[in-house]
Amino acid sequence: MPMINMKKTGANIKMLMKLNNIKVIQIQDILGFNTPQAIYKWLRGESMPTIDNMVILATLLNTTIDNIIITEMI
């Protein structure tokens, strides 16, 4: 069964942000977060964006959700 690797997904989000010159503060503003803590948790692989936020994130990063999420077979 496939399972999301949260750490690798977080690292992938970080890499895609760098490639697209997107800063945490920009994502925070667009998503309407009061603080950036949730985004930093995504980047560390401690949590995942909600599906709504993932759709917005994919658009910001010029990619698809499939290209953001890293899965592994368990």
N, C-alpha and C positions, 0 to 999 in steps of 0.2 A: 504494500500500500504506500502511496506517496504521502509524504509529510513535509510541511514547511520547515525549513531550517531558518529559524529566526535570526541567528547570528549572521549567517551568510546573506540573508535578505537585507538586514541592516547595513552590512558592509556594501552591498550592491546599491542600496539607496544612496549611501554616502558617495560612492564612486559616480553614480549618475548625476548627483548634485554637482560634483566637481566638474564633470564633463560639460554640464549645461550652465555652469557659473551661477548656480542657485544657492543662496545662503539660507541658513536656518531661519533667520528673521523674516525673510521673504515668505517662506512657507507658513510661518506663524501668522503673519499678517493676512495672507490669502485665506487661510483656514479659520481665521478669527479666534485663535487661541490667545488667552491672556498671558501665558508664559510659554517658553519653548521646551519645557520639561518633557512633554509627550513625544516631541520630535526626537529629542536626545535618547529617549527610551527606545524608539524605533531604530535609531542608528546603532545602539548598543545591542540590539536583538533582545531586549527585555519585554517588548510588546510589539504589536502590529497595528498599523493604521486600520481604522474601520473601513468597510468597503466603500463608503461615500468618500472618505478622505483618500483612499487608494486611487479612485477614479480621477480625482483632482490632481493628485501627485503624479500619476502617469501622464496627464496632460502637461503639467509643468515641466516634466522631465523628458518630454518628446518621445515617449515610448508607450508600451502597453503594460497592463498589469502583469501579463505573463512574463514580460521581460524584467519585471521588478522582483517578483517572488522567486526564490530559489527553493526547489523541492528536492527531496532525497527519498529513495525507496527504503522502507524499513521492513 
